[in-house]
Amino acid sequence: MKAPMECSMKKLLVLFLLCLFSAGLLAADPKEGTDYDLISPAPPKGSGNEVEVLEFFMYTCPHCKNLDPKLQEWAKKLPENVKFHHMPAMFGGSANLHAKTYFALEVMGEAKRLHKPFFKAIHEQKRRLRNQKDIEKFLAENDVDLDKFRAAMKSFTVQTKANRAAALMRRYGIRSVPSMVVDGRYRIKNTPTVLETTDMLIEKTIADRK
């Protein structure tokens, strides 16, 4: 029979090696095809160190809802040169209505305040929010001026934003959400390390410009 001390040392060694292995996985460079895809055709290489990051999402998507708290904390720590924007996906039906609602609230300066409550209403309160009447009821409960909201929904600005979102989806090959896009050239897969991959590709984008 092995001594207790010997068994304990072996267990500690195994745990140590597992920790090293896990750390190695986390530190590994993201791999094309596994962690992200190259967008084709690639946009012209930019200059300077400013990088745009987009998150394509849908309010009805449970994966988007689950990612959002981590995403918000991640976004708070971004350097000034990284410009992050939410981009609601235009997949038709209620997705398009929710996208236009987001853009209307963005025009009104209310999108940030109501982003989390909109997710909560659909996923936790089980509200359908599939038509403008239901959405307006939700907005009224959250002290939104409905006259301004209706005007914004019909505005040229919101229509332009919706058209741009649809065009970017086609350009970047967005077929599922959440999808992060870095610099218009990397489409990142929704894996447990999606934000770490995004950070690394931001760094790679800047390094490739030098």
DARANOR-V300343 format. One record per residue. RES is the residue in one letter. PHI is phi in whole degrees, -180 to 180 (* if undefined). BURIAL is + if it has 16 or more other ideal C-beta (glycine too) atoms within 10 Angstrom, else -. Layout:
RES,PHI,BURIAL
RES,PHI,BURIAL
This chain:
M,*,-
K,-78,-
A,-64,-
P,-56,-
M,-64,-
E,-65,-
C,-63,-
S,-64,-
M,-64,-
K,-66,-
K,-63,-
L,-64,-
L,-64,-
V,-62,-
L,-63,-
F,-63,-
L,-66,-
L,-64,-
C,-63,-
L,-63,-
F,-63,-
S,-64,-
A,-63,-
G,-63,-
L,-65,-
L,-67,-
A,-86,-
A,-64,-
D,-65,-
P,-63,+
K,-111,-
E,-61,-
G,90,-
T,-105,-
D,-101,+
Y,-157,+
D,-122,+
L,-79,-
I,-87,+
S,-126,-
P,-74,-
A,-71,-
P,-72,-
P,-59,-
K,-67,-
G,-77,+
S,-131,-
G,75,-
N,-120,-
E,-83,-
V,-130,+
E,-96,-
V,-124,+
L,-115,+
E,-114,+
F,-82,+
F,-146,+
M,-133,+
Y,-68,+
T,-85,+
C,-86,+
P,-64,-
H,-67,-
C,-66,+
K,-64,+
N,-70,-
L,-74,+
D,-56,+
P,-59,-
K,-67,-
L,-64,+
Q,-64,-
E,-66,-
W,-62,+
A,-64,-
K,-64,-
K,-98,-
L,-69,-
P,-69,-
E,-63,-
N,-79,-
V,-101,+
K,-102,-
F,-104,+
H,-139,-
H,-76,+
M,-135,+
P,-64,+
A,-79,+
M,-106,+
F,-102,+
G,94,-
G,60,-
S,-64,+
A,-60,+
N,-66,+
L,-63,+
H,-66,+
A,-64,+
K,-65,+
T,-62,+
Y,-59,+
F,-66,+
A,-64,+
L,-66,+
E,-64,+
V,-61,+
M,-83,+
G,77,-
E,-115,+
A,-63,+
K,-63,-
R,-64,-
L,-102,+
H,-61,+
K,-67,-
P,-59,-
F,-67,+
F,-58,+
K,-63,-
A,-60,+
I,-77,+
H,-93,+
E,-103,-
Q,-92,-
K,59,-
R,-89,-
R,-78,-
L,50,+
R,-98,-
N,-141,-
Q,-66,-
K,-61,-
D,-65,-
I,-66,+
E,-65,+
K,-63,-
F,-61,+
L,-65,+
A,-62,-
E,-65,-
N,-109,-
D,62,-
V,-95,+
D,-71,-
L,-70,-
D,-64,-
K,-67,-
F,-64,+
R,-62,-
A,-65,-
A,-65,+
M,-60,+
K,-93,-
S,-76,-
F,-64,-
T,-62,-
V,-67,+
Q,-64,-
T,-65,-
K,-63,+
A,-65,+
N,-64,-
R,-66,-
A,-60,+
A,-64,+
A,-67,-
L,-67,+
M,-60,+
R,-66,-
R,-62,-
Y,-98,+
G,65,-
I,-80,+
R,-121,-
S,-152,-
V,-135,+
P,-75,+
S,-132,+
M,-96,+
V,-126,+
V,-110,+
D,62,+
G,69,+
R,-127,+
Y,-122,+
R,-105,+
I,-94,+
K,-76,+
N,-81,-
T,-112,-
P,-60,-
T,-108,+
V,-58,+
L,-75,+
E,-64,+
T,-63,+
T,-61,+
D,-58,+
M,-66,+
L,-75,+
I,-62,+
E,-63,-
K,-64,+
T,-59,+
I,-68,+
A,-63,-
D,-68,-
R,-80,-
K,-92,-
